[in-house]
Amino acid sequence: MQGRRKNLKLSSPNEVRKALARIANMVLNEEMDTKTANSLTLICNAILSGIRVDEQDKKIRELQDILEER
């Protein structure tokens, strides 16, 4: 029988920051191995990059809309 599923909320920069802090604490307390922590850190960074690109795209679209209105 498998244990309880673990989930990390990673849909905002703040959630990613909290997840990274949680991962760091788990490694420090020897609750997670460094290989798993490294994998999760890479995933968090990839997600954070995607969030930033989405936010930049949104700002660009907003600026384009403002320019088109003028």
C-alpha positions in Angstrom: 0.0 0.0 0.0 1.3 3.4 -1.0 1.5 6.4 1.4 -0.4 9.6 1.2 0.1 11.5 -2.0 2.2 14.6 -1.7 1.3 17.8 -3.5 3.1 21.1 -3.9 1.2 24.2 -4.9 3.2 25.9 -7.7 0.9 28.2 -9.5 2.4 31.5 -8.3 5.8 32.8 -7.4 4.9 33.0 -3.8 3.8 29.3 -3.8 7.1 28.3 -5.5 9.1 30.2 -2.9 7.2 28.4 -0.1 7.7 25.0 -1.8 11.5 25.7 -2.2 11.7 26.6 1.5 9.8 23.4 2.4 12.1 21.3 0.3 15.2 23.0 1.9 13.9 22.2 5.3 13.1 18.6 4.4 16.7 18.1 3.2 18.0 19.8 6.3 16.0 17.5 8.5 16.9 14.5 6.5 13.3 13.9 5.4 14.3 14.1 1.7 17.3 13.0 -0.2 19.3 15.6 -2.1 18.7 13.9 -5.5 15.0 14.3 -5.1 15.4 17.9 -3.8 17.6 18.8 -6.8 15.0 17.4 -9.1 12.2 19.4 -7.4 14.3 22.5 -7.4 14.8 22.3 -11.2 11.1 21.7 -11.6 10.3 24.8 -9.4 12.7 26.9 -11.4 11.2 25.8 -14.7 7.7 26.6 -13.5 8.8 30.0 -12.1 10.3 30.8 -15.5 7.1 29.9 -17.2 5.1 32.1 -14.8 7.4 35.0 -15.4 7.0 34.6 -19.2 3.2 34.5 -18.9 3.2 37.6 -16.7 5.5 39.5 -19.2 3.2 38.4 -22.1 0.2 39.7 -20.2 1.9 43.1 -19.7 2.9 43.3 -23.3 -0.7 42.6 -24.5 -2.0 45.3 -22.1 0.5 47.8 -23.5 -0.4 46.9 -27.0 -4.1 47.4 -26.2 -3.4 50.8 -24.8 -1.4 51.8 -27.9 -4.1 50.6 -30.2 -6.7 52.7 -28.4 -4.7 55.9 -29.0 
